Amino acid sequence: MADLVAIDLPAGPGFVDALARAWEAGDAVAPLDRRLAPPARRALLDVLRPACVVSEDGRVPCRDGQEVANGDALVLATSGSTGQPKGVVLTHDAVAASARATSARLGVEAGRHRWLACLPLNHIGGLSVVTRALVTGTPVQVLDGFDADAVMAGAGPEVLVSLVPSALARVSAAAFYKVVLGGSAPPPSLPDNVVTTYGMTETGSGLVYDGVPLDGAEVAISPAGQVLVRGPMLMRAYRDGTVPFGPDGWFATGDGGVFGPDGKLQVSGRLCEMIITGGENVWPVAVARILRQHPGVSEVAVSGRPDPEWGERVVAWVVPNGQAGPPTLDDLRALVREQLAAFAAPRELVIVPSLPKTSIGKLRRDELRSRAG
């Protein structure tokens, strides 16, 4: 058995060195979110149960640490759809499989290219940039968070970077060899060198690139319309010992999806977020994609609210475009009716100054609903 080492260091060379030293010692690593308030930090440590925490103050032992299995590489916190933290255990074999398959798909050559890491390292989307660089021997520059000027300063025709849509909007994609985009729904149009990804912590980062599974990975759709995945880059188990795999090794993602006419995966959104209005199923992602086309919409989120007549009604939360002015509900309804269906059109419009998001750009739907009343 091996120890779990929690790393509480700024993103940068020191973090990478601490990760490499732990791996060389045969230990696994759990990167901590340095922004957490003390109660949230304690709750996370109770879930992860590391043997020690490495910080600027040194290596501090923890009480009640729990060993990990030999071969485990990472334990990453994820809240999934429950909001409660869970630890996802990834093995060295899984990390290596993801790194090699990703590098092959992107055409990465260790002697020619380099990675730029600027997303939080406590999330798989940020940490996987570092781990794939270590596995493949590709140079990597690690920034302590996203800063548009710093990212552009590190750009170049040989550089790959992983971004979320809100970060992509603040840099020039053309300055990079490839931009790997994940975290939330992409904008409607993208430069040719931007590659969209689908994956989660449990899949060891992006598993599907531009709708096509990585080599070695498989995707299926269940009879109920849920995306199922399997492959060598998936998690071993959760930290509590739960093994979430069904028959034949399939992992149920909790996302709805279909294969398009071209055979590529199209993800509709979280099944738990589907809106059922008047007996009709409405995917928030599909409606939001259409509403973004309106010139008065800078950002938009779509969700459901209880409705005495319809069961749920479709609600659009819109950050207006300051130059074009806010849209009207009638404007948005007409747009959705023209491109989707009348039952999918929003019945309520809420104008907000901003949308609540996680550090990697994912919408916080529960906070959005509570903020809007």
CORQUIGI-V572223 format. One record per backbone hydrogen bond with DSSP energy under -1.0 kcal/mol. CO is the residue of the C=O (numbers start at 1). NH is the residue of the N-H. Records with the same first field share a line. If there is no record, write none. Layout:
CO->NH / NH
This chain:
2->68
3->28
4->51 / 52
5->30
6->54
7->32
12->16
13->17
14->18
15->19
16->20
17->21
18->22
19->23
20->24
21->25
22->27
23->26
28->5
29->75
30->7
33->36
37->41
38->42
39->43
40->44
41->45
42->46
43->47
44->48
45->49
49->66
51->62
52->6
53->60
54->8
55->58
58->55
60->53
68->2
69->72
71->92
73->29
74->90
76->88
78->86
79->82 / 83
86->78
87->239
88->76
89->236
90->73 / 74
91->95
92->96
93->97
94->98
95->99
96->100
97->101
98->102
99->103
100->104
101->105
102->106
103->108
109->112 / 113
114->160
115->141
117->143
120->123
123->127
124->128
127->131
128->132
129->133
130->134
131->135
132->136
133->137 / 138
139->115
141->117
143->145
147->151
148->152
149->153
150->154
156->159
158->114
159->177 / 178
160->116
161->180
163->182
164->168
165->169
167->170
168->171
172->175
173->176
178->161
179->195
180->163
181->197
191->194
193->179
195->181
196->210
198->207 / 208
200->203 / 205
201->204
202->235
207->214
208->198
209->212
211->265
212->209
214->217
218->230
220->228
222->225
225->257
226->222
227->253
228->220
229->251
230->218
231->234
237->89
238->241
242->238
246->249
247->250
250->246
251->229
254->271
255->227
256->268 / 269
258->266
260->263
264->260
266->258
269->256
270->273
271->274
275->282
277->280
280->277
282->275
283->287
284->288
285->289
286->290
287->291
288->292
290->293
291->294
294->297
296->321
299->319
301->317
303->315
305->313
307->311
310->278 / 312
311->307
313->305
314->347 / 348
315->303
316->350
317->301
318->352
319->298 / 299
321->325
328->332
329->333
330->334
331->335
332->336
333->337
334->338
335->339
336->340
342->345
348->316
350->318
356->364
358->361
362->358
363->365
364->368
365->369
366->370
367->371
368->372
